[in-house]
Amino acid sequence: MLYFLGTGWLLRSLKTARKPERLAAIDEWWGSAGWRDLRDKTQIEIAQHVSKRFQNELGYKYANWWPIYLREAGKRKAFHLIHATDHDEAPKLMRRSFQQIYGDREGSPTDPQITMFDDDASPV
């Protein structure tokens, strides 16, 4: 499954939601009022949290996030792509694809300075 999470605008939208009908719509999208905890998180923390929900609540074996930048050479992220799968090779293929496009981007899943995935999802 590929899920595009609009992290570039999501946080602003969550923080400014005040009207009862808007809050109810977000509750429905999230599945509960638990989304309110997201307002104190960074874009990456939100992407990580959603990825974990795909694993814990939807039962996917792997769920990893991939930043989608507003501009190829820029740092600003427009989206985070959540890739959820049960196939053992799929996370490795996604990592290779991302690395071919962006290389070892700082703060991304291909940044050699950080570990963002379970060992099972890391490339060999």
Rosetta blueprint (number, residue, H / E / L):
1 M L
2 L E
3 Y E
4 F E
5 L E
6 G L
7 T H
8 G H
9 W H
10 L H
11 L H
12 R H
13 S H
14 L H
15 K H
16 T H
17 A L
18 R L
19 K L
20 P H
21 E H
22 R H
23 L H
24 A H
25 A H
26 I H
27 D H
28 E H
29 W H
30 W H
31 G L
32 S L
33 A H
34 G H
35 W H
36 R H
37 D H
38 L H
39 R H
40 D H
41 K L
42 T L
43 Q H
44 I H
45 E H
46 I H
47 A H
48 Q H
49 H H
50 V H
51 S H
52 K H
53 R H
54 F H
55 Q H
56 N H
57 E L
58 L L
59 G L
60 Y L
61 K L
62 Y E
63 A E
64 N E
65 W E
66 W E
67 P E
68 I E
69 Y E
70 L L
71 R L
72 E L
73 A L
74 G L
75 K L
76 R L
77 K E
78 A E
79 F E
80 H E
81 L E
82 I E
83 H E
84 A E
85 T E
86 D L
87 H L
88 D L
89 E L
90 A H
91 P H
92 K H
93 L H
94 M H
95 R H
96 R H
97 S H
98 F H
99 Q H
100 Q H
101 I H
102 Y H
103 G L
104 D L
105 R L
106 E L
107 G L
108 S L
109 P L
110 T L
111 D L
112 P L
113 Q L
114 I L
115 T L
116 M L
117 F L
118 D L
119 D H
120 D H
121 A H
122 S L
123 P L
124 V L
